[in-house]
Amino acid sequence: YRHNADTAEGQVKEDRESRMLSSRMAIVAAFRSWSGIIHLCKAGNSGIQSLIGLLCIPNVEVRV
């Protein structure tokens, strides 16, 4: 993921790490409150299913 061709590789890595940290903090904040857990477990939103789907590795070769 690059913003444009002039973006330095170091900046891309910093942006990626920043997005990962922000995502991790949002997930932790949701799991720390009952309202966040209930919201993630709603059948219509399927937030918890999406999170579990991200953690599953589809290729058997990669799992080993």
mmCIF file as Biopython writes it, N, C-alpha, C and O atoms, coordinates in Angstrom:
data_model
#
loop_
_atom_site.group_PDB
_atom_site.id
_atom_site.type_symbol
_atom_site.label_atom_id
_atom_site.label_alt_id
_atom_site.label_comp_id
_atom_site.label_asym_id
_atom_site.label_entity_id
_atom_site.label_seq_id
_atom_site.pdbx_PDB_ins_code
_atom_site.Cartn_x
_atom_site.Cartn_y
_atom_site.Cartn_z
_atom_site.occupancy
_atom_site.B_iso_or_equiv
_atom_site.auth_seq_id
_atom_site.auth_asym_id
_atom_site.pdbx_PDB_model_num
ATOM 1   N N  . TYR A ? 1  ? 0.845   -1.180  0.000  1.0 0.0 1  A 1 
ATOM 2   C CA . TYR A ? 1  ? 0.000   0.000   0.000  1.0 0.0 1  A 1 
ATOM 3   C C  . TYR A ? 1  ? 0.881   1.230   0.000  1.0 0.0 1  A 1 
ATOM 4   O O  . TYR A ? 1  ? 1.679   1.435   0.915  1.0 0.0 1  A 1 
ATOM 5   N N  . ARG A ? 2  ? 0.735   2.039   -1.017 1.0 0.0 2  A 1 
ATOM 6   C CA . ARG A ? 2  ? 1.510   3.278   -1.103 1.0 0.0 2  A 1 
ATOM 7   C C  . ARG A ? 2  ? 0.575   4.444   -1.359 1.0 0.0 2  A 1 
ATOM 8   O O  . ARG A ? 2  ? -0.409  4.319   -2.088 1.0 0.0 2  A 1 
ATOM 9   N N  . HIS A ? 3  ? 0.889   5.564   -0.760 1.0 0.0 3  A 1 
ATOM 10  C CA . HIS A ? 3  ? 0.091   6.764   -0.989 1.0 0.0 3  A 1 
ATOM 11  C C  . HIS A ? 3  ? 0.346   7.306   -2.391 1.0 0.0 3  A 1 
ATOM 12  O O  . HIS A ? 3  ? -0.592  7.699   -3.084 1.0 0.0 3  A 1 
ATOM 13  N N  . ASN A ? 4  ? 1.590   7.331   -2.807 1.0 0.0 4  A 1 
ATOM 14  C CA . ASN A ? 4  ? 1.957   7.704   -4.169 1.0 0.0 4  A 1 
ATOM 15  C C  . ASN A ? 4  ? 3.370   7.198   -4.438 1.0 0.0 4  A 1 
ATOM 16  O O  . ASN A ? 4  ? 4.025   6.655   -3.548 1.0 0.0 4  A 1 
ATOM 17  N N  . ALA A ? 5  ? 3.820   7.375   -5.639 1.0 0.0 5  A 1 
ATOM 18  C CA . ALA A ? 5  ? 5.131   6.837   -6.026 1.0 0.0 5  A 1 
ATOM 19  C C  . ALA A ? 5  ? 6.282   7.529   -5.305 1.0 0.0 5  A 1 
ATOM 20  O O  . ALA A ? 5  ? 7.362   6.950   -5.182 1.0 0.0 5  A 1 
ATOM 21  N N  . ASP A ? 6  ? 6.078   8.743   -4.831 1.0 0.0 6  A 1 
ATOM 22  C CA . ASP A ? 6  ? 7.146   9.493   -4.173 1.0 0.0 6  A 1 
ATOM 23  C C  . ASP A ? 6  ? 7.283   9.176   -2.688 1.0 0.0 6  A 1 
ATOM 24  O O  . ASP A ? 6  ? 8.196   9.682   -2.035 1.0 0.0 6  A 1 
ATOM 25  N N  . THR A ? 7  ? 6.402   8.356   -2.149 1.0 0.0 7  A 1 
ATOM 26  C CA . THR A ? 7  ? 6.455   8.018   -0.730 1.0 0.0 7  A 1 
ATOM 27  C C  . THR A ? 7  ? 7.623   7.077   -0.467 1.0 0.0 7  A 1 
ATOM 28  O O  . THR A ? 7  ? 7.778   6.061   -1.145 1.0 0.0 7  A 1 
ATOM 29  N N  . ALA A ? 8  ? 8.435   7.418   0.513  1.0 0.0 8  A 1 
ATOM 30  C CA . ALA A ? 8  ? 9.603   6.599   0.844  1.0 0.0 8  A 1 
ATOM 31  C C  . ALA A ? 8  ? 9.167   5.288   1.489  1.0 0.0 8  A 1 
ATOM 32  O O  . ALA A ? 8  ? 8.123   5.222   2.139  1.0 0.0 8  A 1 
ATOM 33  N N  . GLU A ? 9  ? 9.969   4.255   1.306  1.0 0.0 9  A 1 
ATOM 34  C CA . GLU A ? 9  ? 9.656   2.931   1.864  1.0 0.0 9  A 1 
ATOM 35  C C  . GLU A ? 9  ? 9.582   2.974   3.388  1.0 0.0 9  A 1 
ATOM 36  O O  . GLU A ? 9  ? 8.743   2.298   3.984  1.0 0.0 9  A 1 
ATOM 37  N N  . GLY A ? 10 ? 10.438  3.751   4.017  1.0 0.0 10 A 1 
ATOM 38  C CA . GLY A ? 10 ? 10.407  3.881   5.471  1.0 0.0 10 A 1 
ATOM 39  C C  . GLY A ? 10 ? 9.105   4.499   5.959  1.0 0.0 10 A 1 
ATOM 40  O O  . GLY A ? 10 ? 8.573   4.103   6.996  1.0 0.0 10 A 1 
ATOM 41  N N  . GLN A ? 11 ? 8.597   5.465   5.214  1.0 0.0 11 A 1 
ATOM 42  C CA . GLN A ? 11 ? 7.331   6.101   5.578  1.0 0.0 11 A 1 
ATOM 43  C C  . GLN A ? 11 ? 6.172   5.123   5.427  1.0 0.0 11 A 1 
ATOM 44  O O  . GLN A ? 11 ? 5.249   5.128   6.242  1.0 0.0 11 A 1 
ATOM 45  N N  . VAL A ? 12 ? 6.208   4.286   4.398  1.0 0.0 12 A 1 
ATOM 46  C CA . VAL A ? 12 ? 5.164   3.285   4.193  1.0 0.0 12 A 1 
ATOM 47  C C  . VAL A ? 12 ? 5.152   2.313   5.364  1.0 0.0 12 A 1 
ATOM 48  O O  . VAL A ? 12 ? 4.086   1.943   5.857  1.0 0.0 12 A 1 
ATOM 49  N N  . LYS A ? 13 ? 6.339   1.897   5.812  1.0 0.0 13 A 1 
ATOM 50  C CA . LYS A ? 13 ? 6.426   0.975   6.943  1.0 0.0 13 A 1 
ATOM 51  C C  . LYS A ? 13 ? 5.891   1.625   8.212  1.0 0.0 13 A 1 
ATOM 52  O O  . LYS A ? 13 ? 5.172   0.982   8.977  1.0 0.0 13 A 1 
ATOM 53  N N  . GLU A ? 14 ? 6.231   2.886   8.445  1.0 0.0 14 A 1 
ATOM 54  C CA . GLU A ? 14 ? 5.733   3.599   9.625  1.0 0.0 14 A 1 
ATOM 55  C C  . GLU A ? 14 ? 4.215   3.727   9.582  1.0 0.0 14 A 1 
ATOM 56  O O  . GLU A ? 14 ? 3.550   3.553   10.603 1.0 0.0 14 A 1 
ATOM 57  N N  . ASP A ? 15 ? 3.659   4.032   8.406  1.0 0.0 15 A 1 
ATOM 58  C CA . ASP A ? 15 ? 2.209   4.143   8.264  1.0 0.0 15 A 1 
ATOM 59  C C  . ASP A ? 15 ? 1.532   2.809   8.544  1.0 0.0 15 A 1 
ATOM 60  O O  . ASP A ? 15 ? 0.499   2.759   9.211  1.0 0.0 15 A 1 
ATOM 61  N N  . ARG A ? 16 ? 2.110   1.735   8.037  1.0 0.0 16 A 1 
ATOM 62  C CA . ARG A ? 16 ? 1.548   0.398   8.248  1.0 0.0 16 A 1 
ATOM 63  C C  . ARG A ? 16 ? 1.565   0.036   9.729  1.0 0.0 16 A 1 
ATOM 64  O O  . ARG A ? 16 ? 0.583   -0.488  10.254 1.0 0.0 16 A 1 
ATOM 65  N N  . GLU A ? 17 ? 2.671   0.311   10.397 1.0 0.0 17 A 1 
ATOM 66  C CA . GLU A ? 17 ? 2.775   0.025   11.830 1.0 0.0 17 A 1 
ATOM 67  C C  . GLU A ? 17 ? 1.799   0.878   12.632 1.0 0.0 17 A 1 
ATOM 68  O O  . GLU A ? 17 ? 1.218   0.404   13.608 1.0 0.0 17 A 1 
ATOM 69  N N  . SER A ? 18 ? 1.619   2.119   12.231 1.0 0.0 18 A 1 
ATOM 70  C CA . SER A ? 18 ? 0.680   3.005   12.912 1.0 0.0 18 A 1 
ATOM 71  C C  . SER A ? 18 ? -0.755  2.504   12.760 1.0 0.0 18 A 1 
ATOM 72  O O  . SER A ? 18 ? -1.520  2.519   13.724 1.0 0.0 18 A 1 
ATOM 73  N N  . ARG A ? 19 ? -1.123  2.062   11.564 1.0 0.0 19 A 1 
ATOM 74  C CA . ARG A ? 19 ? -2.467  1.508   11.349 1.0 0.0 19 A 1 
ATOM 75  C C  . ARG A ? 19 ? -2.664  0.235   12.140 1.0 0.0 19 A 1 
ATOM 76  O O  . ARG A ? 19 ? -3.746  0.012   12.683 1.0 0.0 19 A 1 
ATOM 77  N N  . MET A ? 20 ? -1.645  -0.606  12.220 1.0 0.0 20 A 1 
ATOM 78  C CA . MET A ? 20 ? -1.745  -1.853  12.978 1.0 0.0 20 A 1 
ATOM 79  C C  . MET A ? 20 ? -1.930  -1.561  14.463 1.0 0.0 20 A 1 
ATOM 80  O O  . MET A ? 20 ? -2.755  -2.196  15.119 1.0 0.0 20 A 1 
ATOM 81  N N  . LEU A ? 21 ? -1.177  -0.616  14.995 1.0 0.0 21 A 1 
ATOM 82  C CA . LEU A ? 21 ? -1.309  -0.246  16.403 1.0 0.0 21 A 1 
ATOM 83  C C  . LEU A ? 21 ? -2.693  0.326   16.688 1.0 0.0 21 A 1 
ATOM 84  O O  . LEU A ? 21 ? -3.304  -0.011  17.703 1.0 0.0 21 A 1 
ATOM 85  N N  . SER A ? 22 ? -3.190  1.182   15.811 1.0 0.0 22 A 1 
ATOM 86  C CA . SER A ? 22 ? -4.521  1.762   15.997 1.0 0.0 22 A 1 
ATOM 87  C C  . SER A ? 22 ? -5.601  0.694   15.955 1.0 0.0 22 A 1 
ATOM 88  O O  . SER A ? 22 ? -6.537  0.726   16.754 1.0 0.0 22 A 1 
ATOM 89  N N  . SER A ? 23 ? -5.481  -0.246  15.037 1.0 0.0 23 A 1 
ATOM 90  C CA . SER A ? 23 ? -6.454  -1.340  14.938 1.0 0.0 23 A 1 
ATOM 91  C C  . SER A ? 23 ? -6.431  -2.202  16.185 1.0 0.0 23 A 1 
ATOM 92  O O  . SER A ? 23 ? -7.479  -2.579  16.710 1.0 0.0 23 A 1 
ATOM 93  N N  . ARG A ? 24 ? -5.240  -2.510  16.654 1.0 0.0 24 A 1 
ATOM 94  C CA . ARG A ? 24 ? -5.100  -3.336  17.854 1.0 0.0 24 A 1 
ATOM 95  C C  . ARG A ? 24 ? -5.720  -2.643  19.063 1.0 0.0 24 A 1 
ATOM 96  O O  . ARG A ? 24 ? -6.407  -3.279  19.863 1.0 0.0 24 A 1 
ATOM 97  N N  . MET A ? 25 ? -5.478  -1.341  19.194 1.0 0.0 25 A 1 
ATOM 98  C CA . MET A ? 25 ? -6.038  -0.599  20.319 1.0 0.0 25 A 1 
ATOM 99  C C  . MET A ? 25 ? -7.566  -0.548  20.246 1.0 0.0 25 A 1 
ATOM 100 O O  . MET A ? 25 ? -8.230  -0.623  21.280 1.0 0.0 25 A 1 
ATOM 101 N N  . ALA A ? 26 ? -8.132  -0.421  19.045 1.0 0.0 26 A 1 
ATOM 102 C CA . ALA A ? 26 ? -9.586  -0.389  18.888 1.0 0.0 26 A 1 
ATOM 103 C C  . ALA A ? 26 ? -10.208 -1.724  19.273 1.0 0.0 26 A 1 
ATOM 104 O O  . ALA A ? 26 ? -11.249 -1.755  19.930 1.0 0.0 26 A 1 
ATOM 105 N N  . ILE A ? 27 ? -9.584  -2.825  18.872 1.0 0.0 27 A 1 
ATOM 106 C CA . ILE A ? 27 ? -10.104 -4.152  19.213 1.0 0.0 27 A 1 
ATOM 107 C C  . ILE A ? 27 ? -10.023 -4.384  20.712 1.0 0.0 27 A 1 
ATOM 108 O O  . ILE A ? 27 ? -10.972 -4.890  21.310 1.0 0.0 27 A 1 
ATOM 109 N N  . VAL A ? 28 ? -8.908  -4.023  21.323 1.0 0.0 28 A 1 
ATOM 110 C CA . VAL A ? 28 ? -8.757  -4.194  22.772 1.0 0.0 28 A 1 
ATOM 111 C C  . VAL A ? 28 ? -9.785  -3.348  23.514 1.0 0.0 28 A 1 
ATOM 112 O O  . VAL A ? 28 ? -10.371 -3.811  24.493 1.0 0.0 28 A 1 
ATOM 113 N N  . ALA A ? 29 ? -10.011 -2.130  23.068 1.0 0.0 29 A 1 
ATOM 114 C CA . ALA A ? 29 ? -10.999 -1.261  23.718 1.0 0.0 29 A 1 
ATOM 115 C C  . ALA A ? 29 ? -12.394 -1.857  23.615 1.0 0.0 29 A 1 
ATOM 116 O O  . ALA A ? 29 ? -13.172 -1.772  24.565 1.0 0.0 29 A 1 
ATOM 117 N N  . ALA A ? 30 ? -12.722 -2.456  22.478 1.0 0.0 30 A 1 
ATOM 118 C CA . ALA A ? 30 ? -14.043 -3.072  22.314 1.0 0.0 30 A 1 
ATOM 119 C C  . ALA A ? 30 ? -14.212 -4.264  23.241 1.0 0.0 30 A 1 
ATOM 120 O O  . ALA A ? 30 ? -15.293 -4.459  23.797 1.0 0.0 30 A 1 
ATOM 121 N N  . PHE A ? 31 ? -13.170 -5.062  23.418 1.0 0.0 31 A 1 
ATOM 122 C CA . PHE A ? 31 ? -13.269 -6.239  24.282 1.0 0.0 31 A 1 
ATOM 123 C C  . PHE A ? 31 ? -13.211 -5.891  25.770 1.0 0.0 31 A 1 
ATOM 124 O O  . PHE A ? 31 ? -13.527 -6.741  26.603 1.0 0.0 31 A 1 
ATOM 125 N N  . ARG A ? 32 ? -12.823 -4.681  26.122 1.0 0.0 32 A 1 
ATOM 126 C CA . ARG A ? 32 ? -12.740 -4.297  27.535 1.0 0.0 32 A 1 
ATOM 127 C C  . ARG A ? 32 ? -14.075 -3.828  28.100 1.0 0.0 32 A 1 
ATOM 128 O O  . ARG A ? 32 ? -14.194 -3.628  29.309 1.0 0.0 32 A 1 
ATOM 129 N N  . SER A ? 33 ? -15.076 -3.650  27.251 1.0 0.0 33 A 1 
ATOM 130 C CA . SER A ? 33 ? -16.372 -3.184  27.749 1.0 0.0 33 A 1 
ATOM 131 C C  . SER A ? 33 ? -17.468 -4.161  27.331 1.0 0.0 33 A 1 
ATOM 132 O O  . SER A ? 33 ? -17.387 -4.796  26.279 1.0 0.0 33 A 1 
ATOM 133 N N  . TRP A ? 34 ? -18.487 -4.267  28.167 1.0 0.0 34 A 1 
ATOM 134 C CA . TRP A ? 34 ? -19.604 -5.153  27.835 1.0 0.0 34 A 1 
ATOM 135 C C  . TRP A ? 34 ? -20.310 -4.688  26.572 1.0 0.0 34 A 1 
ATOM 136 O O  . TRP A ? 34 ? -20.698 -5.504  25.736 1.0 0.0 34 A 1 
ATOM 137 N N  . SER A ? 35 ? -20.475 -3.383  26.431 1.0 0.0 35 A 1 
ATOM 138 C CA . SER A ? 35 ? -21.161 -2.888  25.234 1.0 0.0 35 A 1 
ATOM 139 C C  . SER A ? 35 ? -20.360 -3.199  23.971 1.0 0.0 35 A 1 
ATOM 140 O O  . SER A ? 35 ? -20.941 -3.488  22.924 1.0 0.0 35 A 1 
ATOM 141 N N  . GLY A ? 36 ? -19.037 -3.139  24.063 1.0 0.0 36 A 1 
ATOM 142 C CA . GLY A ? 36 ? -18.205 -3.488  22.912 1.0 0.0 36 A 1 
ATOM 143 C C  . GLY A ? 36 ? -18.301 -4.956  22.557 1.0 0.0 36 A 1 
ATOM 144 O O  . GLY A ? 36 ? -18.379 -5.307  21.380 1.0 0.0 36 A 1 
ATOM 145 N N  . ILE A ? 37 ? -18.297 -5.821  23.566 1.0 0.0 37 A 1 
ATOM 146 C CA . ILE A ? 37 ? -18.412 -7.264  23.325 1.0 0.0 37 A 1 
ATOM 147 C C  . ILE A ? 37 ? -19.768 -7.587  22.722 1.0 0.0 37 A 1 
ATOM 148 O O  . ILE A ? 37 ? -19.858 -8.364  21.772 1.0 0.0 37 A 1 
ATOM 149 N N  . ILE A ? 38 ? -20.831 -6.991  23.275 1.0 0.0 38 A 1 
ATOM 150 C CA . ILE A ? 38 ? -22.176 -7.243  22.747 1.0 0.0 38 A 1 
ATOM 151 C C  . ILE A ? 38 ? -22.279 -6.751  21.313 1.0 0.0 38 A 1 
ATOM 152 O O  . ILE A ? 38 ? -22.877 -7.422  20.471 1.0 0.0 38 A 1 
ATOM 153 N N  . HIS A ? 39 ? -21.708 -5.597  21.025 1.0 0.0 39 A 1 
ATOM 154 C CA . HIS A ? 39 ? -21.743 -5.066  19.658 1.0 0.0 39 A 1 
ATOM 155 C C  . HIS A ? 39 ? -21.007 -5.993  18.688 1.0 0.0 39 A 1 
ATOM 156 O O  . HIS A ? 39 ? -21.481 -6.219  17.574 1.0 0.0 39 A 1 
ATOM 157 N N  . LEU A ? 40 ? -19.872 -6.523  19.092 1.0 0.0 40 A 1 
ATOM 158 C CA . LEU A ? 40 ? -19.121 -7.423  18.219 1.0 0.0 40 A 1 
ATOM 159 C C  . LEU A ? 40 ? -19.836 -8.750  18.009 1.0 0.0 40 A 1 
ATOM 160 O O  . LEU A ? 40 ? -19.643 -9.398  16.980 1.0 0.0 40 A 1 
ATOM 161 N N  . CYS A ? 41 ? -20.659 -9.163  18.969 1.0 0.0 41 A 1 
ATOM 162 C CA . CYS A ? 41 ? -21.329 -10.462 18.888 1.0 0.0 41 A 1 
ATOM 163 C C  . CYS A ? 41 ? -22.711 -10.392 18.260 1.0 0.0 41 A 1 
ATOM 164 O O  . CYS A ? 41 ? -23.374 -11.424 18.146 1.0 0.0 41 A 1 
ATOM 165 N N  . LYS A ? 42 ? -23.170 -9.223  17.850 1.0 0.0 42 A 1 
ATOM 166 C CA . LYS A ? 42 ? -24.480 -9.110  17.209 1.0 0.0 42 A 1 
ATOM 167 C C  . LYS A ? 42 ? -24.492 -9.942  15.936 1.0 0.0 42 A 1 
ATOM 168 O O  . LYS A ? 42 ? -23.505 -9.999  15.202 1.0 0.0 42 A 1 
ATOM 169 N N  . ALA A ? 43 ? -25.625 -10.584 15.689 1.0 0.0 43 A 1 
ATOM 170 C CA . ALA A ? 43 ? -25.735 -11.453 14.515 1.0 0.0 43 A 1 
ATOM 171 C C  . ALA A ? 43 ? -25.661 -10.665 13.211 1.0 0.0 43 A 1 
ATOM 172 O O  . ALA A ? 43 ? -25.063 -11.140 12.245 1.0 0.0 43 A 1 
ATOM 173 N N  . GLY A ? 44 ? -26.249 -9.482  13.160 1.0 0.0 44 A 1 
ATOM 174 C CA . GLY A ? 44 ? -26.267 -8.700  11.930 1.0 0.0 44 A 1 
ATOM 175 C C  . GLY A ? 44 ? -24.914 -8.141  11.549 1.0 0.0 44 A 1 
ATOM 176 O O  . GLY A ? 44 ? -24.586 -8.065  10.365 1.0 0.0 44 A 1 
ATOM 177 N N  . ASN A ? 45 ? -24.124 -7.749  12.533 1.0 0.0 45 A 1 
ATOM 178 C CA . ASN A ? 45 ? -22.830 -7.135  12.247 1.0 0.0 45 A 1 
ATOM 179 C C  . ASN A ? 45 ? -21.747 -8.161  11.961 1.0 0.0 45 A 1 
ATOM 180 O O  . ASN A ? 45 ? -20.858 -7.921  11.145 1.0 0.0 45 A 1 
ATOM 181 N N  . SER A ? 46 ? -21.820 -9.288  12.623 1.0 0.0 46 A 1 
ATOM 182 C CA . SER A ? 46 ? -20.835 -10.376 12.518 1.0 0.0 46 A 1 
ATOM 183 C C  . SER A ? 46 ? -19.399 -9.876  12.696 1.0 0.0 46 A 1 
ATOM 184 O O  . SER A ? 46 ? -18.495 -10.317 11.985 1.0 0.0 46 A 1 
ATOM 185 N N  . GLY A ? 47 ? -19.191 -8.964  13.636 1.0 0.0 47 A 1 
ATOM 186 C CA . GLY A ? 47 ? -17.855 -8.428  13.892 1.0 0.0 47 A 1 
ATOM 187 C C  . GLY A ? 47 ? -16.896 -9.480  14.403 1.0 0.0 47 A 1 
ATOM 188 O O  . GLY A ? 47 ? -15.739 -9.529  13.985 1.0 0.0 47 A 1 
ATOM 189 N N  . ILE A ? 48 ? -17.374 -10.329 15.315 1.0 0.0 48 A 1 
ATOM 190 C CA . ILE A ? 48 ? -16.502 -11.366 15.879 1.0 0.0 48 A 1 
ATOM 191 C C  . ILE A ? 48 ? -16.132 -12.390 14.807 1.0 0.0 48 A 1 
ATOM 192 O O  . ILE A ? 48 ? -15.014 -12.904 14.795 1.0 0.0 48 A 1 
ATOM 193 N N  . GLN A ? 49 ? -17.077 -12.685 13.903 1.0 0.0 49 A 1 
ATOM 194 C CA . GLN A ? 49 ? -16.779 -13.620 12.812 1.0 0.0 49 A 1 
ATOM 195 C C  . GLN A ? 49 ? -15.715 -13.039 11.887 1.0 0.0 49 A 1 
ATOM 196 O O  . GLN A ? 49 ? -14.845 -13.765 11.406 1.0 0.0 49 A 1 
ATOM 197 N N  . SER A ? 50 ? -15.781 -11.758 11.642 1.0 0.0 50 A 1 
ATOM 198 C CA . SER A ? 50 ? -14.766 -11.115 10.803 1.0 0.0 50 A 1 
ATOM 199 C C  . SER A ? 50 ? -13.392 -11.171 11.456 1.0 0.0 50 A 1 
ATOM 200 O O  . SER A ? 50 ? -12.392 -11.431 10.787 1.0 0.0 50 A 1 
ATOM 201 N N  . LEU A ? 51 ? -13.344 -10.926 12.771 1.0 0.0 51 A 1 
ATOM 202 C CA . LEU A ? 51 ? -12.061 -10.992 13.481 1.0 0.0 51 A 1 
ATOM 203 C C  . LEU A ? 51 ? -11.487 -12.399 13.445 1.0 0.0 51 A 1 
ATOM 204 O O  . LEU A ? 51 ? -10.291 -12.573 13.213 1.0 0.0 51 A 1 
ATOM 205 N N  . ILE A ? 52 ? -12.325 -13.403 13.671 1.0 0.0 52 A 1 
ATOM 206 C CA . ILE A ? 52 ? -11.849 -14.789 13.646 1.0 0.0 52 A 1 
ATOM 207 C C  . ILE A ? 52 ? -11.411 -15.167 12.235 1.0 0.0 52 A 1 
ATOM 208 O O  . ILE A ? 52 ? -10.429 -15.888 12.058 1.0 0.0 52 A 1 
ATOM 209 N N  . GLY A ? 53 ? -12.139 -14.678 11.233 1.0 0.0 53 A 1 
ATOM 210 C CA . GLY A ? 53 ? -11.760 -14.946 9.851  1.0 0.0 53 A 1 
ATOM 211 C C  . GLY A ? 53 ? -10.398 -14.374 9.505  1.0 0.0 53 A 1 
ATOM 212 O O  . GLY A ? 53 ? -9.657  -14.960 8.715  1.0 0.0 53 A 1 
ATOM 213 N N  . LEU A ? 54 ? -10.064 -13.229 10.092 1.0 0.0 54 A 1 
ATOM 214 C CA . LEU A ? 54 ? -8.742  -12.643 9.858  1.0 0.0 54 A 1 
ATOM 215 C C  . LEU A ? 54 ? -7.632  -13.465 10.488 1.0 0.0 54 A 1 
ATOM 216 O O  . LEU A ? 54 ? -6.510  -13.492 9.983  1.0 0.0 54 A 1 
ATOM 217 N N  . LEU A ? 55 ? -7.944  -14.137 11.595 1.0 0.0 55 A 1 
ATOM 218 C CA . LEU A ? 55 ? -6.928  -14.914 12.299 1.0 0.0 55 A 1 
ATOM 219 C C  . LEU A ? 55 ? -6.702  -16.293 11.692 1.0 0.0 55 A 1 
ATOM 220 O O  . LEU A ? 55 ? -5.664  -16.911 11.930 1.0 0.0 55 A 1 
ATOM 221 N N  . CYS A ? 56 ? -7.654  -16.775 10.918 1.0 0.0 56 A 1 
ATOM 222 C CA . CYS A ? 56 ? -7.522  -18.106 10.309 1.0 0.0 56 A 1 
ATOM 223 C C  . CYS A ? 56 ? -6.630  -18.026 9.075  1.0 0.0 56 A 1 
ATOM 224 O O  . CYS A ? 56 ? -6.758  -17.112 8.259  1.0 0.0 56 A 1 
ATOM 225 N N  . ILE A ? 57 ? -5.750  -18.966 8.954  1.0 0.0 57 A 1 
ATOM 226 C CA . ILE A ? 57 ? -4.861  -19.037 7.799  1.0 0.0 57 A 1 
ATOM 227 C C  . ILE A ? 57 ? -5.419  -20.098 6.856  1.0 0.0 57 A 1 
ATOM 228 O O  . ILE A ? 57 ? -5.493  -21.269 7.229  1.0 0.0 57 A 1 
ATOM 229 N N  . PRO A ? 58 ? -5.813  -19.715 5.645  1.0 0.0 58 A 1 
ATOM 230 C CA . PRO A ? 58 ? -6.465  -20.663 4.749  1.0 0.0 58 A 1 
ATOM 231 C C  . PRO A ? 58 ? -5.532  -21.739 4.174  1.0 0.0 58 A 1 
ATOM 232 O O  . PRO A ? 58 ? -5.995  -22.835 3.861  1.0 0.0 58 A 1 
ATOM 233 N N  . ASN A ? 59 ? -4.252  -21.458 4.029  1.0 0.0 59 A 1 
ATOM 234 C CA . ASN A ? 59 ? -3.328  -22.414 3.421  1.0 0.0 59 A 1 
ATOM 235 C C  . ASN A ? 59 ? -2.725  -23.331 4.478  1.0 0.0 59 A 1 
ATOM 236 O O  . ASN A ? 59 ? -2.157  -22.863 5.465  1.0 0.0 59 A 1 
ATOM 237 N N  . VAL A ? 60 ? -2.849  -24.619 4.271  1.0 0.0 60 A 1 
ATOM 238 C CA . VAL A ? 60 ? -2.322  -25.593 5.220  1.0 0.0 60 A 1 
ATOM 239 C C  . VAL A ? 60 ? -0.798  -25.522 5.264  1.0 0.0 60 A 1 
ATOM 240 O O  . VAL A ? 60 ? -0.204  -25.714 6.325  1.0 0.0 60 A 1 
ATOM 241 N N  . GLU A ? 61 ? -0.164  -25.252 4.135  1.0 0.0 61 A 1 
ATOM 242 C CA . GLU A ? 61 ? 1.295   -25.213 4.078  1.0 0.0 61 A 1 
ATOM 243 C C  . GLU A ? 61 ? 1.863   -24.100 4.958  1.0 0.0 61 A 1 
ATOM 244 O O  . GLU A ? 61 ? 2.948   -24.246 5.521  1.0 0.0 61 A 1 
ATOM 245 N N  . VAL A ? 62 ? 1.143   -23.006 5.075  1.0 0.0 62 A 1 
ATOM 246 C CA . VAL A ? 62 ? 1.619   -21.863 5.844  1.0 0.0 62 A 1 
ATOM 247 C C  . VAL A ? 62 ? 1.460   -22.111 7.341  1.0 0.0 62 A 1 
ATOM 248 O O  . VAL A ? 62 ? 2.231   -21.571 8.135  1.0 0.0 62 A 1 
ATOM 249 N N  . ARG A ? 63 ? 0.485   -22.909 7.740  1.0 0.0 63 A 1 
ATOM 250 C CA . ARG A ? 63 ? 0.214   -23.164 9.152  1.0 0.0 63 A 1 
ATOM 251 C C  . ARG A ? 63 ? 1.334   -23.912 9.844  1.0 0.0 63 A 1 
ATOM 252 O O  . ARG A ? 63 ? 1.511   -23.761 11.053 1.0 0.0 63 A 1 
ATOM 253 N N  . VAL A ? 64 ? 2.085   -24.703 9.128  1.0 0.0 64 A 1 
ATOM 254 C CA . VAL A ? 64 ? 3.113   -25.553 9.736  1.0 0.0 64 A 1 
ATOM 255 C C  . VAL A ? 64 ? 4.280   -24.777 10.210 1.0 0.0 64 A 1 
ATOM 256 O O  . VAL A ? 64 ? 5.228   -25.353 10.744 1.0 0.0 64 A 1 
#
